[in-house]
């Protein structure tokens, strides 16, 4: 049976480290890091995710505020709020909770967030820096670079959390075949860049890919982020592959991933759902918020 990549345990360790960093910041006479979370509408799932993020901020000593706007908020009104937060010197980090209502252009809104406060790493500037490899070389070690444990820029939270999880469990990437299923801007595209920068050989599949199952059989590392319950079964896998399940789906009242449980009989490592990638995503959000505060105060 596969060994569990325990994101919950690692996230707890990261939170402990962040508490020390935040204490160092405040002991130097600086205010604690501050995060503003913007939510448009009243989707239940979004409310749950936002509440968890605020609870995590409270645990480590980050000041967080929840800006709830009605579903009827116009794109211009939302952009005005973002502009206000961009210039607010008491706010270090801004998170736009997705999805947005259909009448609001998501790309326009994400592009309006100041690069230095963009803790989701989705502004055009931060995406460009990620593409160019400016977050720190990932070619120093046969594992994901230690530089990713303290990146130089704001990397999307889920991909950053995945790389840290692989690093913690010493899952070798250099020279290995890594396959990503899904091409979202939030996960699929940025994790592909990070895997390439760690010297993995990349296969990237999506909804129009032909025979993804056959391609998956060649992969030493498989990252699945498509939002389809139990899409990947045991017969997809190369024996002893490392499997990262990013999916969070509700099925018959339970949370399930994009990967079927029977995969654990073939894989060497696998992330559980829940308790794998999810806690690491929140831990990475906290790290990015602290990084943004340190950069603003020129410390760390």
SEMAR-13197 format. One record per residue (C-alpha): residue number from 0; x, y, z. Coordinates in steps of 0.25 Angstrom, whole numbers. Example, Ala and Ser with C-alpha at 12.3 -4.5 7.8 and 13.67 -1.06 7.14 Angstrom:
<recs>
<rec seq="0" x="49" y="-18" z="31"/>
<rec seq="1" x="55" y="-4" z="29"/>
</recs>
This chain:
<recs>
<rec seq="0" x="0" y="0" z="0"/>
<rec seq="1" x="4" y="14" z="-3"/>
<rec seq="2" x="10" y="23" z="8"/>
<rec seq="3" x="2" y="35" z="11"/>
<rec seq="4" x="7" y="49" z="7"/>
<rec seq="5" x="1" y="56" z="20"/>
<rec seq="6" x="-1" y="70" z="16"/>
<rec seq="7" x="-8" y="73" z="30"/>
<rec seq="8" x="4" y="69" z="38"/>
<rec seq="9" x="14" y="77" z="29"/>
<rec seq="10" x="4" y="89" z="29"/>
<rec seq="11" x="5" y="89" z="44"/>
<rec seq="12" x="20" y="89" z="44"/>
<rec seq="13" x="19" y="101" z="34"/>
<rec seq="14" x="10" y="108" z="43"/>
<rec seq="15" x="19" y="107" z="55"/>
<rec seq="16" x="31" y="112" z="47"/>
<rec seq="17" x="22" y="124" z="42"/>
<rec seq="18" x="18" y="128" z="56"/>
<rec seq="19" x="33" y="130" z="59"/>
<rec seq="20" x="35" y="138" z="47"/>
<rec seq="21" x="23" y="147" z="50"/>
<rec seq="22" x="28" y="149" z="64"/>
<rec seq="23" x="42" y="153" z="59"/>
<rec seq="24" x="34" y="163" z="50"/>
<rec seq="25" x="26" y="169" z="62"/>
<rec seq="26" x="39" y="169" z="71"/>
<rec seq="27" x="45" y="178" z="61"/>
<rec seq="28" x="34" y="188" z="63"/>
<rec seq="29" x="27" y="184" z="50"/>
<rec seq="30" x="12" y="181" z="50"/>
<rec seq="31" x="7" y="167" z="48"/>
<rec seq="32" x="4" y="163" z="34"/>
<rec seq="33" x="-9" y="166" z="29"/>
<rec seq="34" x="-18" y="159" z="18"/>
<rec seq="35" x="-31" y="164" z="12"/>
<rec seq="36" x="-40" y="153" z="6"/>
<rec seq="37" x="-51" y="158" z="-4"/>
<rec seq="38" x="-63" y="150" z="-6"/>
<rec seq="39" x="-74" y="153" z="-16"/>
<rec seq="40" x="-87" y="146" z="-14"/>
<rec seq="41" x="-91" y="136" z="-4"/>
<rec seq="42" x="-87" y="123" z="-9"/>
<rec seq="43" x="-87" y="113" z="2"/>
<rec seq="44" x="-74" y="106" z="-2"/>
<rec seq="45" x="-67" y="119" z="-3"/>
<rec seq="46" x="-71" y="123" z="11"/>
<rec seq="47" x="-66" y="110" z="16"/>
<rec seq="48" x="-52" y="112" z="10"/>
<rec seq="49" x="-51" y="127" z="14"/>
<rec seq="50" x="-55" y="123" z="28"/>
<rec seq="51" x="-44" y="112" z="28"/>
<rec seq="52" x="-34" y="123" z="23"/>
<rec seq="53" x="-37" y="133" z="34"/>
<rec seq="54" x="-36" y="122" z="45"/>
<rec seq="55" x="-22" y="118" z="39"/>
<rec seq="56" x="-18" y="133" z="40"/>
<rec seq="57" x="-23" y="134" z="54"/>
<rec seq="58" x="-14" y="122" z="58"/>
<rec seq="59" x="-1" y="128" z="53"/>
<rec seq="60" x="-4" y="143" z="57"/>
<rec seq="61" x="-8" y="149" z="43"/>
<rec seq="62" x="-18" y="160" z="43"/>
<rec seq="63" x="-29" y="156" z="33"/>
<rec seq="64" x="-41" y="163" z="29"/>
<rec seq="65" x="-53" y="158" z="21"/>
<rec seq="66" x="-59" y="167" z="10"/>
<rec seq="67" x="-72" y="162" z="6"/>
<rec seq="68" x="-79" y="168" z="-6"/>
<rec seq="69" x="-93" y="165" z="-11"/>
<rec seq="70" x="-95" y="157" z="-24"/>
<rec seq="71" x="-100" y="169" z="-31"/>
<rec seq="72" x="-86" y="176" z="-29"/>
<rec seq="73" x="-82" y="182" z="-43"/>
<rec seq="74" x="-68" y="179" z="-48"/>
<rec seq="75" x="-65" y="194" z="-47"/>
<rec seq="76" x="-69" y="194" z="-32"/>
<rec seq="77" x="-60" y="182" z="-30"/>
<rec seq="78" x="-48" y="188" z="-37"/>
<rec seq="79" x="-50" y="201" z="-29"/>
<rec seq="80" x="-50" y="192" z="-16"/>
<rec seq="81" x="-37" y="185" z="-21"/>
<rec seq="82" x="-31" y="199" z="-24"/>
<rec seq="83" x="-34" y="204" z="-10"/>
<rec seq="84" x="-27" y="191" z="-4"/>
<rec seq="85" x="-15" y="193" z="-13"/>
<rec seq="86" x="-12" y="206" z="-8"/>
<rec seq="87" x="-16" y="203" z="7"/>
<rec seq="88" x="-2" y="202" z="14"/>
<rec seq="89" x="-9" y="194" z="26"/>
<rec seq="90" x="-11" y="183" z="16"/>
<rec seq="91" x="0" y="173" z="12"/>
<rec seq="92" x="-8" y="163" z="4"/>
<rec seq="93" x="-20" y="162" z="-5"/>
<rec seq="94" x="-28" y="149" z="-8"/>
<rec seq="95" x="-39" y="149" z="-18"/>
<rec seq="96" x="-48" y="137" z="-14"/>
<rec seq="97" x="-52" y="130" z="-27"/>
<rec seq="98" x="-61" y="127" z="-34"/>
<rec seq="99" x="-67" y="141" z="-37"/>
<rec seq="100" x="-81" y="143" z="-43"/>
<rec seq="101" x="-82" y="142" z="-58"/>
<rec seq="102" x="-84" y="157" z="-61"/>
<rec seq="103" x="-70" y="159" z="-55"/>
<rec seq="104" x="-57" y="156" z="-63"/>
<rec seq="105" x="-48" y="148" z="-55"/>
<rec seq="106" x="-36" y="151" z="-63"/>
<rec seq="107" x="-38" y="166" z="-62"/>
<rec seq="108" x="-40" y="166" z="-47"/>
<rec seq="109" x="-28" y="157" z="-44"/>
<rec seq="110" x="-20" y="166" z="-53"/>
<rec seq="111" x="-24" y="178" z="-44"/>
<rec seq="112" x="-18" y="173" z="-31"/>
<rec seq="113" x="-4" y="179" z="-28"/>
<rec seq="114" x="7" y="169" z="-31"/>
<rec seq="115" x="13" y="171" z="-18"/>
<rec seq="116" x="0" y="167" z="-11"/>
<rec seq="117" x="-5" y="156" z="-20"/>
<rec seq="118" x="-4" y="144" z="-11"/>
<rec seq="119" x="-10" y="135" z="-21"/>
<rec seq="120" x="1" y="138" z="-31"/>
<rec seq="121" x="-9" y="140" z="-42"/>
<rec seq="122" x="-6" y="154" z="-46"/>
<rec seq="123" x="0" y="155" z="-60"/>
<rec seq="124" x="14" y="159" z="-54"/>
<rec seq="125" x="15" y="148" z="-44"/>
<rec seq="126" x="11" y="138" z="-55"/>
<rec seq="127" x="21" y="143" z="-64"/>
<rec seq="128" x="32" y="142" z="-53"/>
<rec seq="129" x="28" y="128" z="-50"/>
<rec seq="130" x="29" y="125" z="-65"/>
<rec seq="131" x="43" y="131" z="-66"/>
<rec seq="132" x="48" y="123" z="-53"/>
<rec seq="133" x="51" y="135" z="-45"/>
<rec seq="134" x="45" y="129" z="-32"/>
<rec seq="135" x="59" y="122" z="-30"/>
<rec seq="136" x="66" y="111" z="-37"/>
<rec seq="137" x="60" y="97" z="-35"/>
<rec seq="138" x="72" y="91" z="-41"/>
<rec seq="139" x="81" y="90" z="-29"/>
<rec seq="140" x="76" y="77" z="-23"/>
<rec seq="141" x="70" y="65" z="-29"/>
<rec seq="142" x="58" y="68" z="-21"/>
<rec seq="143" x="49" y="81" z="-22"/>
<rec seq="144" x="58" y="92" z="-18"/>
<rec seq="145" x="60" y="97" z="-4"/>
<rec seq="146" x="58" y="111" z="-10"/>
<rec seq="147" x="43" y="107" z="-11"/>
<rec seq="148" x="42" y="106" z="4"/>
<rec seq="149" x="44" y="121" z="4"/>
<rec seq="150" x="41" y="126" z="-10"/>
<rec seq="151" x="45" y="140" z="-15"/>
<rec seq="152" x="32" y="143" z="-22"/>
<rec seq="153" x="17" y="139" z="-19"/>
<rec seq="154" x="15" y="126" z="-25"/>
<rec seq="155" x="0" y="120" z="-27"/>
<rec seq="156" x="-3" y="114" z="-13"/>
<rec seq="157" x="-7" y="100" z="-18"/>
<rec seq="158" x="5" y="97" z="-27"/>
<rec seq="159" x="14" y="103" z="-16"/>
<rec seq="160" x="8" y="94" z="-6"/>
<rec seq="161" x="10" y="82" z="-15"/>
<rec seq="162" x="25" y="84" z="-17"/>
<rec seq="163" x="27" y="86" z="-3"/>
<rec seq="164" x="20" y="73" z="0"/>
<rec seq="165" x="29" y="66" z="-10"/>
<rec seq="166" x="41" y="72" z="-4"/>
<rec seq="167" x="37" y="68" z="10"/>
<rec seq="168" x="36" y="54" z="6"/>
<rec seq="169" x="48" y="54" z="-3"/>
<rec seq="170" x="40" y="50" z="-16"/>
<rec seq="171" x="51" y="50" z="-26"/>
<rec seq="172" x="47" y="59" z="-39"/>
<rec seq="173" x="60" y="61" z="-46"/>
<rec seq="174" x="60" y="52" z="-59"/>
<rec seq="175" x="46" y="46" z="-55"/>
<rec seq="176" x="34" y="47" z="-64"/>
<rec seq="177" x="23" y="56" z="-58"/>
<rec seq="178" x="9" y="56" z="-63"/>
<rec seq="179" x="-1" y="67" z="-60"/>
<rec seq="180" x="-16" y="65" z="-63"/>
<rec seq="181" x="-23" y="78" z="-64"/>
<rec seq="182" x="-18" y="92" z="-69"/>
<rec seq="183" x="-25" y="102" z="-60"/>
<rec seq="184" x="-18" y="115" z="-57"/>
<rec seq="185" x="-19" y="112" z="-42"/>
<rec seq="186" x="-12" y="98" z="-42"/>
<rec seq="187" x="-10" y="91" z="-55"/>
<rec seq="188" x="-1" y="102" z="-62"/>
<rec seq="189" x="7" y="107" z="-51"/>
<rec seq="190" x="10" y="93" z="-45"/>
<rec seq="191" x="15" y="89" z="-59"/>
<rec seq="192" x="25" y="100" z="-59"/>
<rec seq="193" x="30" y="97" z="-45"/>
<rec seq="194" x="32" y="82" z="-49"/>
<rec seq="195" x="39" y="86" z="-62"/>
<rec seq="196" x="48" y="95" z="-53"/>
<rec seq="197" x="51" y="83" z="-44"/>
<rec seq="198" x="57" y="76" z="-57"/>
<rec seq="199" x="45" y="66" z="-58"/>
<rec seq="200" x="41" y="62" z="-72"/>
<rec seq="201" x="27" y="67" z="-74"/>
<rec seq="202" x="14" y="61" z="-80"/>
<rec seq="203" x="2" y="71" z="-79"/>
<rec seq="204" x="-12" y="65" z="-82"/>
<rec seq="205" x="-26" y="72" z="-82"/>
<rec seq="206" x="-40" y="69" z="-87"/>
<rec seq="207" x="-36" y="68" z="-102"/>
<rec seq="208" x="-24" y="59" z="-100"/>
<rec seq="209" x="-24" y="46" z="-107"/>
<rec seq="210" x="-22" y="33" z="-98"/>
<rec seq="211" x="-18" y="40" z="-85"/>
<rec seq="212" x="-18" y="26" z="-78"/>
<rec seq="213" x="-7" y="21" z="-87"/>
<rec seq="214" x="1" y="33" z="-85"/>
<rec seq="215" x="-1" y="32" z="-70"/>
<rec seq="216" x="5" y="18" z="-70"/>
<rec seq="217" x="19" y="25" z="-73"/>
<rec seq="218" x="18" y="35" z="-62"/>
<rec seq="219" x="27" y="34" z="-49"/>
<rec seq="220" x="19" y="46" z="-43"/>
<rec seq="221" x="4" y="48" z="-46"/>
<rec seq="222" x="-3" y="61" z="-42"/>
<rec seq="223" x="-18" y="61" z="-44"/>
<rec seq="224" x="-26" y="74" z="-44"/>
<rec seq="225" x="-39" y="73" z="-52"/>
<rec seq="226" x="-50" y="72" z="-42"/>
<rec seq="227" x="-56" y="59" z="-47"/>
<rec seq="228" x="-58" y="49" z="-36"/>
<rec seq="229" x="-50" y="36" z="-37"/>
<rec seq="230" x="-45" y="39" z="-51"/>
<rec seq="231" x="-32" y="32" z="-49"/>
<rec seq="232" x="-33" y="17" z="-46"/>
<rec seq="233" x="-22" y="7" z="-42"/>
<rec seq="234" x="-21" y="3" z="-57"/>
<rec seq="235" x="-15" y="17" z="-60"/>
<rec seq="236" x="-3" y="15" z="-52"/>
<rec seq="237" x="11" y="12" z="-54"/>
<rec seq="238" x="15" y="3" z="-42"/>
<rec seq="239" x="21" y="11" z="-30"/>
<rec seq="240" x="17" y="25" z="-36"/>
<rec seq="241" x="15" y="37" z="-27"/>
<rec seq="242" x="1" y="42" z="-28"/>
<rec seq="243" x="-4" y="56" z="-24"/>
<rec seq="244" x="-19" y="57" z="-24"/>
<rec seq="245" x="-23" y="72" z="-24"/>
<rec seq="246" x="-38" y="69" z="-26"/>
<rec seq="247" x="-49" y="72" z="-16"/>
<rec seq="248" x="-62" y="67" z="-20"/>
<rec seq="249" x="-75" y="64" z="-12"/>
<rec seq="250" x="-81" y="50" z="-14"/>
<rec seq="251" x="-92" y="44" z="-6"/>
<rec seq="252" x="-89" y="54" z="5"/>
<rec seq="253" x="-74" y="51" z="6"/>
<rec seq="254" x="-62" y="58" z="0"/>
<rec seq="255" x="-55" y="50" z="-10"/>
<rec seq="256" x="-43" y="53" z="-19"/>
<rec seq="257" x="-40" y="51" z="-34"/>
<rec seq="258" x="-33" y="38" z="-31"/>
<rec seq="259" x="-40" y="25" z="-27"/>
<rec seq="260" x="-35" y="19" z="-14"/>
<rec seq="261" x="-31" y="6" z="-21"/>
<rec seq="262" x="-19" y="14" z="-27"/>
<rec seq="263" x="-13" y="13" z="-13"/>
<rec seq="264" x="-10" y="-2" z="-16"/>
<rec seq="265" x="-1" y="2" z="-27"/>
<rec seq="266" x="5" y="15" z="-24"/>
<rec seq="267" x="17" y="18" z="-15"/>
<rec seq="268" x="12" y="31" z="-9"/>
<rec seq="269" x="-2" y="37" z="-10"/>
<rec seq="270" x="-8" y="49" z="-4"/>
<rec seq="271" x="-21" y="47" z="4"/>
<rec seq="272" x="-34" y="54" z="1"/>
<rec seq="273" x="-37" y="61" z="10"/>
<rec seq="274" x="-24" y="64" z="18"/>
<rec seq="275" x="-14" y="64" z="6"/>
<rec seq="276" x="-13" y="76" z="-3"/>
<rec seq="277" x="-24" y="85" z="4"/>
<rec seq="278" x="-16" y="88" z="17"/>
<rec seq="279" x="-4" y="91" z="9"/>
<rec seq="280" x="-11" y="101" z="0"/>
<rec seq="281" x="-15" y="108" z="12"/>
<rec seq="282" x="-1" y="107" z="18"/>
<rec seq="283" x="5" y="113" z="5"/>
<rec seq="284" x="-5" y="125" z="6"/>
<rec seq="285" x="0" y="128" z="20"/>
<rec seq="286" x="14" y="127" z="15"/>
<rec seq="287" x="11" y="136" z="3"/>
<rec seq="288" x="4" y="146" z="13"/>
<rec seq="289" x="17" y="146" z="22"/>
<rec seq="290" x="26" y="148" z="10"/>
<rec seq="291" x="18" y="160" z="5"/>
<rec seq="292" x="19" y="166" z="19"/>
<rec seq="293" x="34" y="164" z="20"/>
<rec seq="294" x="36" y="169" z="6"/>
<rec seq="295" x="28" y="182" z="9"/>
<rec seq="296" x="36" y="184" z="22"/>
<rec seq="297" x="49" y="179" z="15"/>
<rec seq="298" x="52" y="168" z="25"/>
<rec seq="299" x="54" y="153" z="25"/>
</recs>
